[in-house]
Amino acid sequence: MASKAVYSQRDPMLKKRDDFEDILEERRNSSDLRYALRCYAPVVYKGLCPSKAGTLKSMVLQSDQLHYVIHQVCRETGRAVDDVQEEVSSILEEMAHRLQLSTVRFFAFTLSKVFKTLFRSICVNEEGIQRLQQAIQEHPVVLLPSHRSYMDFLLMSYLLYTYDLALPVIAAGMDFMGMKFVGEMLRMSGAFFIRRSFGGDKLYWAVFSEYVKTMLKNGFAPVEFFLEGTRSRTSKSLTPKLGLLNIVMDPFFKGEVFDVSLVPVSISYERILEESLYARELLGVPKPKESTSGLIKARKVLSEDYGSIHVYFGQPVSVRSLAEGRVNRCQFNLIPRHIPKKPSEDIHSFVNDSAYRLVRAQEENMVLKPWVLLASLLLQNQVSGQKRGIALDELTEQAVWLRDLSRQYGAFLHWPEHTPPSEVVSSSLSLHRGLVRISEGRVQLALGQSYAVTPEEELLSQAVIILSCASYRNQALHVFLRPALLASAIHTASSNKKQEVFNSFSFLRNMFSNEFILCPGTYCMLFTSHWCCVSQDVLVTERGHRTLVFLTSMLDPFLQGYQVVCRFLCEEATEALTEKQFIPAVRKFIIKHLLAGRLRYTEVLSSDLQKNSLAALLRLGAVRKIKGYQGTLKVNTVMVNSLEDTLGKKPAVRNQQCLGSFQNISTLSVFFCLGGKLPTQKAVIARL
Amino acid sequence: MASNSSGGSSDRQRIAQQRLRIIAGHLQRPVDGDSAILAAECKAQGSKPDTSREEKTVPRRRQEIMKWNGWGYSDSRFLFNKKGQAEFTGKRYRLSGMIIPGLKDWFECTFGASLQHKTPATPLLNSSAVQPPTLNEAFVEELKSTGIPFSQDAEDRVFRAHGHCLHEIFALREGKFGRVPDMVVWPNCHNDVVKIVELASKHNVCLIPYGGGTSVSSALECPPEETRSIVSLDTSQMNRILWVDEKNLTAHVEAGIVGQDLERLLNESGYCTGHEPDSMEFSSLGGWVATRASGMKKNIYGNIEDLVVHIKMVTPQGVIEKSCQGPRMSTGPDIHHFIMGSEGTLGVVTEVTMKIRPMPEYQKYGSVVFPNFEQGVACLREVARQRCAPASIRLMDNEQFKFGHALKPQVSSIFTSFLDGLKKFYITKFKGFDPNRLCVATLLFEGDREKVLQHEKQVYDIAAKFGGLAAGEDNGQRGYMLTFVIAYLRDLGMDYYVIGESFETSVPWDRVLDICRNVKARIVRECKERGVQFPPLSTCRVTQTYDAGACVYFYFAFNYRGLSDPVHVYEQVEHAAREEILANGGSLSHHHGVGKLRKEWMRETVSNVGMGMLKSVKDYVDPNNIFGNRNLL
């Protein structure tokens, strides 16, 4: 009962997913002003203690927890209580939101205007809204949207206002506050600001956690935050941050609330506003500091077409059900609950697992547009060296094939059913004019249009296009990831024995656990269960082969990226390489190799990939951080070398078609052909 | 009720009258059929002439006055009369013979029950359905020679095979009997018990002590796996007050005496023990000791562990007792604490020396209405902090307040109903209390008149700080009456597809609100998940205050129409509720005990070492498991 909640929406083949409704339609037909001024009377939590934003602050200041920490800080530092209390007040002042309906109405009005200009439609699953409405009344609610754009949280509040639901309070990064006027506006629309890092600051942590808990426990408003911590620049889900999740689960562990509902929300943009901004950032052009003037300059985006947005409000997940049989709440019986305590091992691993499952739920419910499939195909095509691109009708044929395949794997694909595929393809392509070029009936990525002087500049400008494109492909990555890992595992394994493949599979899984969302735990069992399916009848089909090629190509850029980072560390890492210098140094190294034609994938220039691979190596102990030397990296060359070798058993540069043994392909073919037809099996893969 | 305030007769007299009315005014003449067997009565004890003048409630044949498949006296029960009005039969209680007009609507609305859908109990005990006794002939032979009365009659045995857990009563109503004792013995005094225990040890017979039979922990259930002959040792005939020591204010009492007799007899000489558990009409002194009982007036008199001065218990190893009656001793771990709470696993408590107090000069009920439960708990906490709790203070939640309201008997005058209406108007309209959130605390003050009034003022002043409004003596008194009739009400519910029970816990102050909310919510949720078709009644009250926490009592009942195995569902929900209690920092039990019902949680409750300690005591005292009810461990 407990674990199923997260996955209940998993399989669109088994259960039809909810229908969407375009909320902009009504906005185009009726007055925005009336809409902004309409009567707003949301349903509230049944245990609500009505309180204003101001009383909230005093509740926090008077809490036992804060008292305890204040006195602890005083004892440790010898500061006066008043002094510390003052600090607490100012922290709280800096943090607290000042939710006002008038500001929300202002946003409702302006955003209506903006959204209508930018987007064709904003589609929301109404059943999700109904479920949310129910959940809000029953228990404190935590909204967990995916984070791909600045737009996300304004959009969330806008939607909740539209549907007459309680407006959330939103944990936002302090960087927003830098934007003078806007920061305050956001504050009044429900944002509260937290510092990006406050690792050791006991006092800050106490104020922050107490503030969030107070709002949650009293049902003041749904609490909203981003599990991923920050916007994903790659459109891949980021590995979840646990701090806030820990805080919102704590009242349940301690019995202060009966339950907490976690609602994963998946927001997918057909075209992301920050598209090329992200790509530049990944290539090392630093992110511009948020400023009001910057926002105004960004006005030119208003003139473009950004397609549609799909927002899917997932099934509320009960923390109580999740924790059943996993967390022994009695552990809080013997110490007063207001004394802060480091979470125990079982709580930590529970929160971690839950976080992964919630991010997986976000992924599962993410609506994919046809363009996402096209991006995947175009990227693969580009890499395979077809300089002239791909013929439009061939692309259409491939897209249709991929559409069917992705659906078999449970993708939540929004493909217009009653439109001819060719139209679907061309309309998708036209929306992304900046990324693709169509000439003489052939389609290819819009590379090489720049007026770059040096080859390096040209490479970087191409990389911007490729990374933008990859970010769309990445939206579909979660659909293919698990089978792709198995495909690569069969490929890299030295033989086709089950144990070998399993070892190889575990290795990849372990290696990439900073890169992708792979739920911790039980994969051994799951591997075994679907391996059995695989190794039954052997049947070779053309289709299985094609699938296999596609899947391995999906993972190849990542394999090569990790390899090249390993090579860099072995060849070029000096004694004095610090963590800070790592990215620029590895980038330089990669550019060199790319220009020399020694690397296939321009994508590996992505600093996200580089960071993840370093994190993986640190985790595996192949690289160590030496403390006290500004984070100098100490490379275990032997280990890194052997990791590179293991990754490179199938050299990524080698021809795609050159696949392993005949039998490998055939077993897999069976598996991949069956994939869509056996729901149980698919569930198994998805959970890997 | 109204007579409370109308002074006239002396306080003392009035209180005596009142007490007799409330608790013990419903006595019958003892029914003692065969006095011939009394020839074997113990002669050892010298009893004071005035206390040996017998007027005892519980006869050997309980069936003569009590129900075999429900709570209490045969003549007292709730029923819906032909007009569909609820009434309470008999003459024993204040409520007896009265019409309760509000009950039907409350019953139907709360449970979705209907008077059309009845589930009547099997009317008669069918002796042939009872397993024939497994007798240990040698034991029986030797027992005969002692002259101690015993019986192998099926009815006698069935009566002693159960307590009052829901599943026990439910099975009886369906005419189903599990393992029952093979015979019943009625020792008359301590020495009889010594003889019985010796014989049982000699012949390897399993003994299960039986006092008042009010257990709600499956403690009296015969372990089905027991293959030896099971003998129920009924202490009910050991019911004398052996002496009263007015200098030290103690009384030495045989352990089989039931609460109402003990109070009544002591009252006659101007004393009381002040120990009044809700079951005091039927529960026995020995049972209180064996389960660590708690009385509603513990704030003045203390719980059972505070009240006993000396205990005599017969074990297979011999008799255990202390050598003196010093009020406190530093002689290693207190051996009384091996006895108290041993739940019949170590031996039989035969005689107890208990503290007694002069009867209070003045008694006054009261009640306070709070706008919500949170405020009410805060008030109780403050009262506990100031250590000024009255003899009893209980806080009922909103559902229970409504329940209590539904039990208001028909008022005789228009004036009273007019006053009621006015009161309601004042509280809900004028003071703005939400009738669906307000809750009520009931109070009982005791002592000399001046101090009671002073005390009352202090408590009401505190209550006012938490938004409480005094709501009259009447409401308070009815609250206490509820505890005596609640068990009868369960039988009424069971006539109409409604089953339920109560359970309790103790919890630190800071967790009281959380535990109440979470356990109630858990019950509702579990019922829903297990297919209960109607929303359950899930309600609680805070019944005792301590320095460091409180005792919380939950009532839980639901309409089981549409369920194939209601008892199983009930048990699952209760199990889940107990898990929830433990997860919220509550104890396994405040005063009901562990029995067999809550055994599974004992280890985590007292730790491995604690379990080992208890086990080693059992192993020494009763190596052959003569006291084989298998409670606790």
Contacts between the chains, C-beta under 8 A, distances in Angstrom:
chain1	res1	chain2	res2	distance
A	47	B	517	7.7
A	254	B	514	7.9
A	255	B	511	6.7
A	255	B	514	4.5
A	255	B	515	7.0
A	255	B	518	5.7
A	255	B	583	6.8
A	255	B	584	4.2
A	255	B	585	6.9
A	256	B	514	5.8
A	258	B	517	6.2
A	258	B	518	5.0
A	258	B	521	4.3
A	258	B	522	7.4
A	259	B	521	7.8
A	328	B	583	7.8
A	329	B	583	3.9
A	329	B	584	7.3
A	330	B	582	6.1
A	330	B	583	6.0
A	330	B	585	7.7
A	330	B	604	7.5
A	332	B	585	7.2
A	333	B	585	4.4
A	336	B	510	7.1
A	337	B	510	7.0
A	337	B	511	8.0
